[in-house]
Amino acid sequence: MNTLLLHCRPGFENEVCSEISEHAANLQVAGYAKAKASSACAEFVCTEEGGAERLMQAVRFKSLIFPRQWARGVFIVLPETDRISVLLEHLQDFPVCGSVWLEVLDTNEGKELSNFCKKFEVPLRKALGKAGKLVEQSGKPRLLLTFKSGREVFVGLAEANNSAIWPMGIPRLKFPREAPSRSTLKLEEAWHTFIPREEWDERLNGDMTGVDLGAAPGGWTYQLVKRGMLVTAIDNGPMAQSLMDTGLVQHLMADGFTYKPRQPVDWMVCDIVEKPARNAALLETWIGEGLCREAVVNLKLPMKQRYAEVRKLLDRMEAGFAERRIKVSIACKQLYHDREEVTCHLRRLGK
Ligand SMILES: C[S@@+](CC[C@H](N)C(=O)[O-])C[C@H]1O[C@@H](n2cnc3c(N)ncnc32)[C@H](O)[C@@H]1O
């Protein structure tokens, strides 16, 4: 039970290793991180008893940038037949769980295994229930089974309120046909990730105003408009006519890095592909000068040292806000819909 398995986008295993090792070092949890290139996961092997649990208790999953899912547990080998009995045997030392998710890694092998998992899930649930290992209730840990093959599975645990909100951290969002671009899903995923669902009506509503920097053709503007907001869309490129027809969008052909609203707005979103330091500075200015209350901004990742670079930018922003003596909550995640980028969400707290 002393290994932490962390899922991620294939190609970002080293970032996960750096990130989790930094947390472990800060918390003085002994262990080492390892990962195979393009495996879509990394492991942190704790070398002291209870290390993985201590790490999961001290770190909020939400604060992690690159991991999509995590669980503490152990890899086991399953036989060709009667896998359930062997699994139950291994689960003897596990607590009663409140839910179970069968997961795979985000690789081609993983995709091929999804069908097996679907078929295996029903009999497994039944057997877990019968053995008293699954009592569907909130507050109890979640059993996370990550199948690497039909024969090898990571049997893990995570707190339901301190792990991914979707299996494997992959949202099942439907692309709205009326939206002008697929990027629309990125902003929708950001909202699911950073804003609790019960706060959407208070924080994303029709009494609000927003600015979309680098808006064309309007996938992000579409999300703001869908919540009823009045949006100023900044881009030299054209906006989708369907959005302009709503009467909720004002399109300005201006430079997103120099534009400032006459009145403060509730939301600023920015999807301009630029050097990450420039986008981070823009974000700091908007929140720091009170031009907006909340913001979602994409940061393109550099080629190397991607975790170190993002960390540096986040630390710089934090220091900037401390200097201005304002309180800001800062979150950053590589979303499922992000490729070589991460998404930041900032919210100014207090008056
Ligand atoms: C990735 S696209 C945005 C896609 C958009 N979020 C959507 O969902 O449809 C980036 C946009 O940024 C715009 N852009 C690039 N530099 C800009 C700048 N300095 N000011 C404003 N817009 C800029 C480009 O014209 C492009 O339309």
The ligand as an ORCA input file, in Angstrom:
! r2SCAN-3c Opt
* xyz 0 1
  C      -6.119     29.586    -29.890
  S      -6.933     30.874    -30.657
  C      -8.284     31.195    -29.615
  C      -9.411     30.239    -29.754
  C     -10.611     30.649    -28.956
  N     -10.375     30.606    -27.525
  C     -11.806     29.771    -29.242
  O     -12.226     29.039    -28.328
  O     -12.355     29.807    -30.344
  C      -5.894     32.237    -30.347
  C      -6.399     33.566    -30.859
  O      -5.594     34.589    -30.311
  C      -5.541     35.651    -31.242
  N      -4.405     36.526    -30.890
  C      -3.081     36.282    -31.028
  N      -2.373     37.333    -30.543
  C      -3.276     38.221    -30.072
  C      -3.169     39.503    -29.436
  N      -1.983     40.049    -29.161
  N      -4.319     40.126    -29.093
  C      -5.526     39.578    -29.336
  N      -5.671     38.385    -29.943
  C      -4.573     37.710    -30.296
  C      -5.445     34.952    -32.585
  O      -5.927     35.810    -33.599
  C      -6.342     33.724    -32.366
  O      -7.637     33.973    -32.872
*
